[in-house]
């Protein structure tokens, strides 16, 4: 049966891999991102490959804009059955620096507040479909990888606990809530880190599998948690980290 899957931060990286994975399974994918050109291009690529994909431009930190989107979907008969809270940003600042508070608020608004608000905004639709939520946490839900990265680490730790709290709250309504905690994923930012051999080695040395994840390797576990095969799993935070947290 075709489901409607909503993915935030869908214009690149893990988000694009998630969209491609769900579209390849025959789901109707709604791609949500603030980058109009990138999200439109991502949706067009999926459409050209035979997938059902629609792009939507929205700042997920704007509650009113999200409300308008949801109202538009309802008027069109669109009811998301799966919500993937993937959007996230990282803005480094040392605690006590002049820009710490501003960056803290921006990171929390995107990484935590938007996930909580969008989930509660769509909970009636998700409950009607007996659907599910998969949040994208991080190994930084458990371990701090960098200095001057307090806001990001705290936001991802909070996402892990939000996952558990919402799982307990929404289980009586038939909605499962889980999370995937990726390790270091191959991205343009990580490729830049490779230009600094010392920094690159520091990452690799902490990973037993001695490599970074391909974004598609994050999409597989997310698809599993959103599938009937995970029908008795809720409140779980699944590390997908090449063994990083086992060290």
C-alpha positions as CSV (number, residue, x, y, z in Angstrom):
1,X,0.0,0.0,0.0
2,X,1.3,3.4,-0.9
3,X,2.1,5.7,2.0
4,X,2.7,9.4,2.1
5,X,6.1,10.1,3.6
6,X,7.2,13.6,4.7
7,X,10.9,14.3,5.0
8,X,12.4,17.5,6.3
9,X,15.8,18.7,5.2
10,X,15.2,16.7,2.0
11,X,17.3,18.8,-0.4
12,X,20.7,17.1,0.2
13,X,22.9,14.6,2.1
14,X,20.9,12.2,4.2
15,X,17.6,13.8,3.3
16,X,18.1,13.1,-0.4
17,X,19.1,9.5,0.3
18,X,16.0,9.1,2.4
19,X,13.7,10.5,-0.2
20,X,15.2,8.2,-2.9
21,X,14.9,5.2,-0.7
22,X,11.2,5.7,0.1
23,X,10.4,6.7,-3.5
24,X,12.0,3.6,-4.8
25,X,9.7,1.6,-2.5
26,X,6.7,3.1,-4.1
27,X,5.9,5.7,-1.4
28,X,4.5,9.1,-2.2
29,X,7.3,11.4,-0.9
30,X,6.9,15.0,0.2
31,X,10.3,16.8,0.2
32,X,10.4,19.7,2.6
33,X,13.3,22.2,2.6
34,X,14.0,25.9,2.7
35,X,16.3,25.7,-0.3
36,X,13.9,26.0,-3.2
37,X,16.3,25.3,-6.0
38,X,17.8,22.3,-4.3
39,X,14.6,20.7,-3.2
40,X,13.0,21.2,-6.6
41,X,16.0,19.6,-8.3
42,X,15.9,16.6,-5.8
43,X,12.2,16.1,-6.5
44,X,12.6,16.3,-10.3
45,X,15.4,13.7,-10.2
46,X,13.1,11.3,-8.3
47,X,10.3,12.0,-10.7
48,X,12.6,11.3,-13.7
49,X,13.4,7.9,-12.1
50,X,9.7,7.1,-11.9
51,X,9.2,8.0,-8.2
52,X,6.3,10.0,-6.8
53,X,7.9,13.1,-5.2
54,X,6.7,16.6,-4.6
55,X,8.9,19.5,-3.3
56,X,7.7,22.0,-0.7
57,X,9.6,25.1,0.4
58,X,9.3,26.1,4.0
59,X,11.3,27.4,7.0
60,X,10.5,24.7,9.5
61,X,11.2,27.1,12.4
62,X,8.2,29.2,11.3
63,X,5.2,27.6,13.0
64,X,2.7,29.6,10.9
65,X,4.2,28.4,7.6
66,X,4.1,24.8,8.8
67,X,0.4,25.3,9.7
68,X,-0.3,26.7,6.3
69,X,1.4,23.7,4.6
70,X,-0.6,21.3,6.7
71,X,-3.9,23.0,5.9
72,X,-3.0,22.9,2.2
73,X,-2.3,19.2,2.4
74,X,-5.5,18.5,4.2
75,X,-7.5,20.4,1.6
76,X,-5.9,18.2,-1.1
77,X,-6.6,15.0,0.9
78,X,-2.9,14.5,1.7
79,X,-2.3,12.7,5.0
80,X,1.3,11.9,6.0
81,X,1.6,8.4,7.4
82,X,5.4,8.6,8.0
83,X,7.2,11.7,9.3
84,X,11.0,11.8,9.1
85,X,12.4,14.7,11.1
86,X,15.8,14.9,9.4
87,X,16.5,18.7,9.1
88,X,19.4,19.8,11.2
89,X,22.2,22.4,11.4
90,X,25.5,22.7,13.2
91,X,26.7,26.1,14.2
92,X,29.8,26.1,16.4
93,X,30.5,28.6,19.1
94,X,32.4,28.5,22.3
95,X,30.4,28.7,25.5
96,X,30.7,32.3,26.7
97,X,31.5,33.8,23.3
98,X,29.5,36.7,22.0
99,X,27.7,34.7,19.4
100,X,27.0,31.6,21.6
101,X,23.4,32.5,22.5
102,X,22.3,33.4,19.0
103,X,23.8,30.2,17.6
104,X,22.3,28.1,20.4
105,X,18.8,29.5,19.7
106,X,19.1,28.8,15.9
107,X,20.4,25.3,16.4
108,X,17.7,24.5,18.9
109,X,15.0,26.0,16.7
110,X,15.9,23.8,13.7
111,X,17.1,20.6,15.4
112,X,14.7,20.3,18.3
113,X,11.8,22.7,18.3
114,X,10.8,22.1,14.7
115,X,10.8,18.3,15.2
116,X,8.6,18.6,18.2
117,X,6.2,21.1,16.7
118,X,5.8,19.3,13.3
119,X,5.2,16.0,15.1
120,X,2.4,17.4,17.2
121,X,1.0,19.3,14.2
122,X,0.7,16.1,12.3
123,X,-0.2,13.7,15.1
124,X,-3.9,13.4,14.1
125,X,-2.9,12.4,10.5
126,X,-0.3,10.0,11.8
127,X,-2.8,8.4,14.2
128,X,-5.4,8.1,11.5
129,X,-2.9,6.1,9.4
130,X,-1.5,4.3,12.4
131,X,1.8,5.7,11.1
132,X,5.2,6.5,12.6
133,X,7.9,9.0,13.2
134,X,11.6,8.5,12.7
135,X,13.8,11.2,14.1
136,X,17.4,11.7,13.0
137,X,19.5,11.9,16.1
138,X,23.3,11.5,16.1
139,X,26.2,9.8,17.9
140,X,26.5,13.2,19.5
141,X,23.3,12.3,21.4
142,X,25.8,10.2,23.4
143,X,29.3,11.6,22.9
144,X,30.7,15.0,22.1
145,X,33.0,15.0,19.0
146,X,34.1,18.6,18.9
147,X,34.9,21.5,21.0
148,X,32.7,24.6,20.6
149,X,29.8,22.4,19.6
150,X,27.6,22.4,22.7
151,X,24.4,23.5,21.0
152,X,24.5,20.7,18.4
153,X,25.4,18.0,20.9
154,X,22.7,19.1,23.4
155,X,20.1,19.3,20.6
156,X,20.8,15.8,19.5
157,X,20.7,14.4,23.0
158,X,17.3,16.1,23.4
159,X,16.1,14.6,20.1
160,X,16.9,11.1,21.6
161,X,14.9,11.9,24.7
162,X,12.1,13.5,22.7
163,X,11.9,10.3,20.8
164,X,11.4,8.2,23.9
165,X,8.9,10.7,25.5
166,X,6.8,10.9,22.3
167,X,6.9,7.1,21.9
168,X,5.3,6.7,25.4
169,X,2.8,9.5,24.8
170,X,1.7,8.4,21.3
171,X,1.7,4.6,21.7
172,X,-2.0,4.6,22.8
173,X,-2.9,6.3,19.5
174,X,-1.1,3.7,17.5
175,X,1.8,5.9,16.5
176,X,5.4,4.6,16.8
177,X,8.3,7.0,17.4
178,X,11.9,5.9,16.9
179,X,15.2,7.5,16.0
180,X,18.4,6.7,14.0
181,X,21.6,8.0,15.4
182,X,24.1,8.3,12.5
183,X,27.8,8.3,13.0
184,X,30.1,10.3,10.6
185,X,28.4,10.4,7.2
186,X,30.2,11.1,3.9
187,X,29.3,14.7,3.1
188,X,31.0,17.7,1.4
189,X,32.0,19.0,4.9
190,X,33.7,15.7,5.8
191,X,35.5,15.7,2.5
192,X,36.9,19.1,3.4
193,X,38.1,17.6,6.7
194,X,40.0,15.1,4.6
195,X,42.3,17.9,3.5
196,X,43.6,18.0,7.1
197,X,45.2,14.6,7.6
198,X,45.4,15.0,11.4
199,X,41.7,15.8,11.7
200,X,40.7,13.1,9.2
201,X,42.8,10.5,11.0
202,X,41.2,11.5,14.3
203,X,37.8,10.6,12.9
204,X,38.8,7.4,11.2
205,X,40.7,6.1,14.2
206,X,37.5,6.2,16.3
207,X,35.5,4.0,13.9
208,X,36.1,0.3,14.0
209,X,34.9,-0.1,10.4
210,X,37.5,2.5,9.4
211,X,35.3,4.4,7.1
212,X,32.5,6.9,7.0
213,X,28.9,6.0,6.2
214,X,27.4,6.5,2.8
215,X,24.1,8.5,3.2
216,X,22.3,5.5,1.7
217,X,23.4,3.4,4.7
218,X,21.4,5.7,7.0
219,X,18.3,5.4,4.7
220,X,18.1,1.6,5.1
221,X,17.7,1.6,8.9
222,X,15.2,4.5,8.7
223,X,13.2,2.5,6.2
224,X,13.2,-0.5,8.5
225,X,12.0,1.5,11.5
226,X,9.2,2.9,9.3
227,X,8.2,-0.6,8.1
228,X,5.8,-3.2,9.3
229,X,8.9,-5.2,10.2
230,X,9.4,-2.8,13.1
231,X,5.8,-2.9,14.2
232,X,6.7,-3.7,17.9
233,X,9.5,-1.2,18.1
234,X,8.9,2.2,19.6
235,X,11.1,4.5,21.7
236,X,14.3,3.1,20.2
237,X,17.3,5.1,19.3
238,X,19.4,3.0,16.8
239,X,23.1,3.9,16.4
240,X,24.3,3.5,12.8
241,X,27.9,4.4,13.3
242,X,30.3,1.7,12.1
243,X,30.9,0.7,15.7
244,X,31.9,4.2,17.0
245,X,30.0,3.9,20.2
246,X,31.3,0.4,20.9
247,X,34.9,1.8,21.3
